[in-house]
Amino acid sequence: PAGVGKSSIARILARDLGLAYLDTGAMYRTLGLRLDDVALDGDEAGRQDVMRDLHFQLSGQGDDSHLTLNGAPVGEEIRSEEVAARASRLAVLPDVRNFLQSAQQRIGRNTSLVCEGRDMGTKVFPDARHKFFLDAAHEVRAQRRFLQLQAQGRPADFKLILSQILARDEQDRNRPVDPLRPAPDAIIVDTGPLDMAGVVAAIKAHLKV
Ligand code: DC
């Protein structure tokens, strides 16, 4: 779920293991920026027209992994809560999920990956060698996001962040298609009592590296 530290953890693991890192949330966010409200709110034909011309690619590995859309790097403009909320809205649409899941599987066919996203273990890579589901209480996740924003010198309101996390969880867990949930064979890691290094160590213990 949101704010659990999955991007940071996945990035560190990719670096340490020398594998490419795929942030699938970044793909939903990028699409959230590309699709206007009309396309987002139900015009499937319009959406298909836009998506037909969109091509994601992943190159490099570890810290040097680069996700591009039509050759242009996916950048920091996708990191706002507004874009996250658009991504979450669009993530309920089956045609959008099919489009992005196919792109992810295509990337995974050619490359060994550490990938991160709500449906990785359940849907996109059901045969992945290792699956981990990171979790933590709402308040812990909101507090982490709050500190992260503060450290970046950006406006941070704890109550607002908590309500945004609750709303996004609600939407992601209860959508009919590919809801956020652990795969039956995923190892669940409660990140609440652990710092980043602790989570990475807990995961590596299962990888035997
Ligand atoms: O991980 P994130 O916060 O960057 O993801 C943004 C939104 O995208 C999230 O609210 C739900 C959606 N998403 C998804 O449905 N499936 C994924 N594999 C990744 C993200």
Residues whose N, C-alpha, C, O or C-beta is under 5 A from the ligand:
A	BS01	DC	T24 G25 A26 Y28 A84 A87 S88 A91 E116 G117 R118 D119 R168
